[in-house]
Structure formats: structure tokens, C-alpha cells
Amino acid sequence: MRRRFLIAGALVLGLAAAALAQRRFGDGFGRFDEYPRVPPIHNVPYDGQFTFVRVKYDTATGGYWAGGRPSWVHGYPLAEENLMRIMDDLSFFNARTDQVNVLTLEDPDLFKYPLIYLIEVGWWTLSDAGAAALRAYLAKGGFVIVDDFKELGWRGDMTGGWEPFERNMNRVLPGVQFFDMKMSHPIFHAFFEIETLENFPQAYNSGRPVFKGVYEDNDPSKRLLMIVNYNTDISQFWEWSGRGLRPVDDTNEAYKLGVNYLFYGMTH
């Protein structure tokens, strides 16, 4: 276990040169008008190798960031590329480290991938077809990581927050319940032993992070379908890990969560 922590810390430091050498979309360097509102997407065909999949959606009012970028692109693709490098360094996961596929929920190719990532869901809009597709995806064994959304009004307006996400999820799974995650759950022991979520580091917002789970048939004894990171932004640490803007120890804690999420999602 000690060796795993040392390797993770070394890789976080090693990512610095690569990250600073690249001027990728969303990396925080340069003027906002140097980047497109929506980054170019070049998906690779499915071939069995693990490929991280981010969900694209139409962004609701209030969910556009500097330069007019929609909420679903926050951190893309550096966050997941850095996480994939960690995965490949620590394990035989054999993930693609330089490719992130971007799909809508309505895309039939979604069902080729066992794990998907959904971000900034306070501004997630959902079509009827998308709701039906996500319901079927979960029923067939898919796992969803939801990350990076905050309390209503944290950006100075009254958009975003928990309620839009909850309304959408009730369209996907009518009567869905969100359970507080317990430290005894296998997801926190899938690779690293995560001891507490009480003092989990925050990237830029205040307050206590909240970790919720959606379970099959609203039964916590059954399969976890979705892990929800609320009032926090775990992927911000992945994205910023090569910039020296956050402590290595805090960044490693965020990577530990990401690694465990992936291992759990691929083995349950």
C-alpha cells in the first residue's frame, strides 16, 4: 500500500512537465478566446480497450462558463487523461491515456462502454430519449460517475444546484432515492483503502462534500448504479495535478477516489 501511495505521488509530480508543455482545451492558460466554445471531438471506435467516456448534453441557462463554454466540457480532456495515466501506472488496466470519447445518452454506442462520466449536472438537460437510454444503460449493468456540482446560487445566480439533477434522475428512475455513502461500501476499498470522506479536500468551494449513491431498486444491499459527488469537484484535482496549484497530498486523495470508482465500476 505504501508503494502505491509513493507511485501516485511521483506520478502527480511527473505530470507537471507534460501538462505545462501542452496547451490543451480548458488548461487555464492563455486568453479565453484562444479556445473554441466546444472542443474538437475525435472519438475512436470501440475495440475492447478501456476508453473513458464523458457524456455530452445540451446545457441549461446559467451553465456556460468563460468564453461561452458549456458545462459538460469542464476539465475536458486533461482531467480524465491524467486519471488514465495514474490507472495505467498503478495497474494493468490498459486504459487509453490520450483519448477520451464523448457521447450523448441517445447515442447507441453508449452501450459498448461499461462506465460513463457526467459532470456539472446542475445544468444537465435531459430528453425523453436520453432518460430512456440511461435507464436501459443502468439496467444492463452500466455504472455512472457524477461529479462537480454545487449548491444553488454558488455562482451568484439562481441556476444549477441539486434540484435539476434530482428532477432528471426521477425521469430516469421514477422514485429514485439518494443514499449517503457509508465508508464500509466496497467502492471505498476497491483498490485503495479510503479511510474517511469527512475532511476530503476541496478545490475551490467551501463546505462539506457530500457523497451519495443510487442503488438498484433503491436497495443499498444491491448494486450501486451511480456514485454522486456533490458540493465538490474531484476532477478539478485530476485536471490541475500538473500545474502545482494544489498540494500533492490532496491531489492524491482525489486520485484515490477516481481509481476506486473505476475499479468498482469495472468489477460490479
C-alpha positions in Angstrom: 0.0 0.0 0.0 2.8 2.4 0.8 4.4 1.7 -2.6 1.1 2.6 -4.3 1.0 6.0 -2.5 4.6 6.7 -3.4 4.0 5.8 -7.0 0.9 8.0 -7.1 2.7 11.0 -5.6 5.6 10.6 -8.0 3.3 10.5 -11.0 1.5 13.6 -9.9 4.8 15.4 -9.9 5.8 13.8 -13.1 2.7 15.1 -14.8 3.7 18.7 -14.3 6.1 18.9 -17.3 3.7 17.2 -19.6 0.7 19.3 -18.5 2.6 22.6 -18.8 4.0 21.7 -22.1 0.6 21.1 -23.6 -1.9 24.0 -24.2 -5.0 21.9 -24.3 -8.6 23.0 -24.0 -9.5 24.0 -20.5 -6.0 24.1 -19.2 -6.3 27.6 -17.8 -3.5 29.2 -19.8 -3.9 31.9 -22.4 -6.8 34.1 -23.3 -10.3 32.6 -23.3 -10.8 33.5 -27.0 -7.9 31.2 -27.9 -10.1 28.2 -27.4 -13.3 27.1 -29.1 -16.5 27.0 -27.1 -16.8 23.3 -27.8 -13.5 21.4 -28.2 -12.9 19.2 -31.2 -14.1 15.6 -30.6 -12.4 12.7 -32.3 -13.9 9.5 -30.9 -12.1 6.2 -31.5 -14.1 3.1 -32.5 -14.7 0.6 -29.8 -12.1 -2.2 -29.8 -12.3 -3.6 -26.3 -9.6 -1.4 -24.7 -10.8 0.7 -21.9 -11.8 4.2 -23.1 -13.0 6.9 -20.7 -16.4 8.2 -21.9 -17.7 11.6 -21.0 -21.4 12.4 -21.5 -22.3 15.4 -23.7 -25.6 17.2 -23.2 -27.4 20.4 -24.0 -26.5 23.0 -21.3 -29.3 24.8 -19.4 -29.3 28.5 -18.9 -26.7 29.7 -16.5 -24.4 26.8 -17.2 -22.0 28.5 -19.6 -18.5 29.4 -18.4 -15.9 31.9 -19.6 -15.8 32.1 -23.3 -19.2 30.6 -23.6 -18.1 27.0 -22.9 -20.9 24.6 -21.9 -20.9 23.0 -18.5 -20.3 19.5 -19.8 -16.8 20.3 -21.0 -15.4 21.4 -17.7 -11.9 19.9 -17.4 -12.1 18.1 -20.7 -9.9 16.2 -21.6 -7.0 16.8 -19.2 -8.8 15.5 -16.1 -9.6 12.1 -17.4 -6.4 11.8 -19.4 -4.4 12.3 -16.2 -6.5 9.8 -14.3 -5.9 7.2 -17.0 -2.2 7.7 -16.7 -2.5 7.0 -13.0 -4.6 3.9 -13.7 -2.0 2.5 -16.1 0.9 3.3 -13.8 -0.7 1.5 -10.8 -2.3 -1.4 -12.5 -2.8 -3.5 -15.7 -6.0 -1.6 -16.5 -4.6 -0.9 -20.0 -6.7 2.3 -20.5 -6.2 4.7 -23.3 -4.2 7.6 -21.9 -4.5 10.0 -24.8 -8.1 9.6 -25.9 -11.5 10.4 -24.3 -14.6 9.6 -26.1 -17.6 12.0 -25.9 -21.1 10.6 -26.4 -24.7 11.7 -25.9 -27.0 9.5 -23.9 -29.0 8.9 -27.1 -26.0 7.5 -28.9 -26.4 3.7 -29.3 -22.6 3.3 -28.9 -23.0 4.2 -25.3 -23.9 0.6 -24.5 -20.5 -0.6 -25.6 -18.9 1.1 -22.6 -19.4 -0.1 -19.1 -18.7 3.2 -17.3 -19.6 6.8 -18.1 -18.8 10.2 -16.6 -21.4 13.0 -16.2 -20.3 16.4 -14.9 -21.9 19.7 -13.8 -25.4 18.1 -13.7 -26.9 21.3 -12.2 -27.3 22.3 -15.8 -27.9 18.9 -17.3 -30.8 18.9 -19.7 -32.4 15.5 -20.5 -34.6 14.4 -23.4 -37.1 11.7 -23.1 -35.0 9.5 -25.3 -31.9 10.2 -23.2 -33.8 9.3 -20.0 -34.9 6.0 -21.5 -31.4 5.3 -22.7 -29.8 5.9 -19.3 -32.5 3.8 -17.6 -31.6 0.9 -20.0 -27.9 1.5 -19.6 -28.1 1.2 -15.8 -30.4 -1.9 -16.1 -27.8 -3.6 -18.4 -25.0 -3.1 -15.8 -23.6 0.3 -16.6 -22.0 2.4 -13.9 -22.2 6.3 -13.8 -19.8 8.7 -12.1 -21.4 12.1 -11.4 -19.0 14.8 -10.4 -18.6 18.6 -9.9 -21.8 20.3 -9.0 -22.6 22.7 -6.1 -25.3 24.3 -4.1 -27.9 26.6 -5.8 -26.6 30.1 -6.3 -22.9 29.4 -5.7 -22.0 31.2 -8.9 -24.0 34.3 -7.9 -27.2 33.4 -9.8 -30.1 31.0 -9.0 -29.2 28.3 -11.6 -27.8 24.9 -11.1 -27.9 23.1 -7.7 -29.2 19.7 -6.7 -32.8 20.1 -7.7 -32.4 19.9 -11.5 -30.3 16.8 -11.2 -32.9 15.2 -8.9 -35.7 16.0 -11.3 -33.8 14.5 -14.2 -33.0 11.3 -12.2 -36.7 10.9 -11.3 -37.3 10.8 -15.1 -34.7 8.1 -15.4 -35.7 6.1 -12.4 -39.1 7.2 -11.0 -39.0 7.4 -7.2 -35.2 7.2 -7.1 -33.6 7.7 -3.7 -30.1 9.0 -3.0 -28.4 7.4 -0.1 -25.5 8.7 1.9 -22.4 6.7 1.1 -21.0 4.7 4.0 -17.3 4.1 4.4 -18.0 0.3 4.6 -19.1 0.3 1.0 -16.8 -1.7 -1.3 -16.3 1.3 -3.6 -14.0 2.8 -1.0 -11.9 -0.4 -0.7 -11.8 -1.4 -4.4 -8.1 -0.6 -4.7 -7.0 2.0 -2.1 -8.3 1.9 1.4 -10.1 5.2 1.8 -10.5 5.9 5.5 -12.7 9.0 5.6 -14.7 11.4 3.5 -15.3 13.9 6.3 -12.2 16.1 5.5 -12.0 15.5 1.9 -10.0 18.3 0.2 -11.9 20.9 -1.8 -10.6 22.5 -5.0 -12.2 26.0 -4.7 -15.5 25.9 -2.9 -16.3 25.8 0.8 -18.4 23.4 2.8 -18.5 19.7 3.3 -18.5 17.4 0.3 -21.5 15.1 0.0 -21.2 11.6 -1.5 -24.5 9.9 -2.5 -25.3 6.6 -4.1 -28.1 5.4 -6.3 -28.8 1.7 -5.9 -30.7 -0.9 -7.9 -34.3 -1.0 -6.7 -33.5 1.7 -4.1 -31.9 -1.0 -2.0 -28.4 -0.3 -0.6 -27.8 -4.0 -0.3 -27.9 -4.3 -4.1 -25.6 -3.0 -6.8 -24.5 0.6 -6.8 -25.6 2.1 -10.1 -24.2 5.7 -9.6 -21.8 7.5 -7.4 -22.6 11.2 -6.9 -20.0 13.8 -5.8 -22.0 16.8 -4.6 -20.7 20.2 -3.4 -17.2 19.2 -4.6 -15.2 18.9 -7.7 -13.0 15.8 -7.5 -11.9 16.0 -11.2 -10.5 19.5 -10.7 -7.6 17.9 -8.8 -7.0 15.5 -11.7 -7.1 18.4 -14.2 -4.8 20.6 -12.1 -2.4 17.9 -11.0 0.4 19.0 -13.4 0.2 22.7 -12.5 1.5 22.9 -9.0 -1.7 24.8 -7.9 -2.8 22.2 -5.3 -0.9 20.2 -2.7 0.3 16.8 -3.8 -1.3 15.1 -0.8 -4.7 16.5 -1.6 -4.4 15.6 -5.2 -3.5 12.1 -4.4 -6.7 11.8 -2.3 -8.7 12.8 -5.3 -6.9 10.3 -7.5 -7.5 7.5 -5.0 -11.2 8.2 -5.3 -11.1 8.1 -9.1 -9.1 4.9 -9.1 -11.5 3.2 -6.8 -14.5 4.4 -8.8 -13.1 2.9 -11.9 -12.1 -0.4 -10.3 -15.5 -0.7 -8.7 -17.4 0.2 -11.9 -15.5 -2.4 -13.9 -15.9 -5.2 -11.4 -19.5 -4.9 -10.4 
